[in-house]
Amino acid sequence: MAIIKEQGGDYGLQKLFGTAGAVAFGPIAGLLVDAEESGGKRGGDDYTAVIVIYFCLRAASAAAILGLGLVRNFFLKK
């Protein structure tokens, strides 16, 4: 919250986009699992595609946060 206030961000807008992302990507993840299940030879649910996409999005998020310099500013203040 302190970073949002410091940078002049809007907390409500961030919550809105977070909720919209959860609503949009939940069914997409389900479709990916169903597509892998029908095309896979092992049988059962295969969550590999969902896990790989999750990892890629988390890595992109971490890179964006490091690119903003917020982490460096946080540690330099102390």
C-alpha positions in Angstrom: 0.0 0.0 0.0 2.8 2.4 0.8 4.3 1.9 -2.7 1.0 2.6 -4.3 0.6 5.8 -2.4 4.2 6.8 -3.0 3.9 6.2 -6.8 0.5 7.8 -7.0 -1.3 4.6 -8.0 -4.9 3.6 -7.7 -5.4 0.6 -5.4 -9.0 0.1 -6.6 -7.9 -0.1 -10.2 -5.3 -2.6 -9.4 -7.8 -4.8 -7.5 -10.2 -4.5 -10.5 -7.6 -5.7 -13.0 -6.5 -8.5 -10.6 -10.1 -9.7 -10.3 -10.7 -9.4 -14.1 -7.6 -11.5 -14.7 -8.7 -14.2 -12.3 -12.2 -14.3 -13.9 -10.7 -14.4 -17.4 -7.9 -16.8 -17.0 -9.7 -19.4 -14.8 -11.8 -20.7 -17.7 -8.9 -20.4 -20.1 -6.8 -22.6 -17.8 -9.7 -25.1 -17.7 -9.8 -25.2 -21.5 -6.1 -25.8 -21.6 -6.4 -28.7 -19.2 -9.3 -30.2 -21.2 -7.4 -29.8 -24.4 -4.3 -31.5 -23.0 -6.5 -34.3 -21.5 -8.2 -35.1 -24.8 -4.9 -35.0 -26.8 -2.7 -36.7 -24.2 -1.9 -40.4 -24.3 -1.4 -40.8 -20.5 -5.0 -40.4 -19.5 -6.2 -38.3 -16.6 -5.6 -34.6 -16.2 -2.4 -33.1 -17.5 -1.7 -29.7 -16.0 1.7 -29.2 -17.7 0.5 -26.3 -20.0 -1.1 -24.4 -17.1 1.9 -24.8 -14.9 4.3 -23.6 -17.7 2.1 -20.6 -18.5 1.9 -19.8 -14.8 5.6 -19.9 -14.4 6.1 -17.7 -17.5 3.7 -15.1 -16.2 5.2 -15.1 -12.8 8.7 -14.6 -14.3 7.4 -11.7 -16.5 5.8 -10.2 -13.4 9.1 -10.4 -11.4 11.1 -8.9 -14.3 8.6 -6.0 -14.6 8.8 -5.3 -10.8 12.6 -5.4 -10.9 12.5 -3.1 -13.9 10.5 -0.5 -12.0 13.2 -0.2 -9.4 10.8 -0.5 -6.5 12.8 -3.3 -4.9 16.0 -1.2 -4.9 14.2 1.8 -3.5 12.7 -0.2 -0.7 16.0 -1.6 0.5 17.9 1.7 0.1 15.5 3.6 2.4 16.4 1.5 5.4 
